[in-house]
């Protein structure tokens, strides 16, 4: 299988730390080389009712790691009777990413995740790099091919102590800026919030442009 036959998310994903929670956002396009393979991809997934992740990279690897995470979290709850903290979940996923990219394979296992979550110690945003490195984010972060454009919006609009509603507005502007200039991002956006109510989707938009000739 050639590199151009791999299904990749292309992607613009981002996370924003607000005074009352976390905002995650992503576009909805998946590409295989120059082909738009899917235009309705859900790039933000719940792994618990209080933790969600965005995904970028090779789709099969990202989906596998998310399924493994869900299984490991359920096993921990069964064995201990306790839920998982956001820090524990981030470290577990980082170890999975580290091991995945270092396996011998004809297809590179590239996956990049942003994790937002809340537990009894607070709410957190983590950047889990494709090499397995882990970083706690204090303000905002973006990943994927459209992140350069998204960062322009985030840098100019972010301020400390944003509300969740303000974070949603900035996230929408950043994704919109990215899809206008990055050919691998597009077809809409999803936005999740993580706060006292848990991790849930609060906005979804699909852009289907019809051209008559």
Helices and strands as residue ranges (DSSP letters): G 3-5, E 13-18, E 21-27, E 30-32, E 35-38, E 44-46, E 51-57, H 59-80, H 86-101, E 111-119, E 122-128, E 134-136, E 140-143, H 147-157, H 164-181, E 188-195, E 198-206
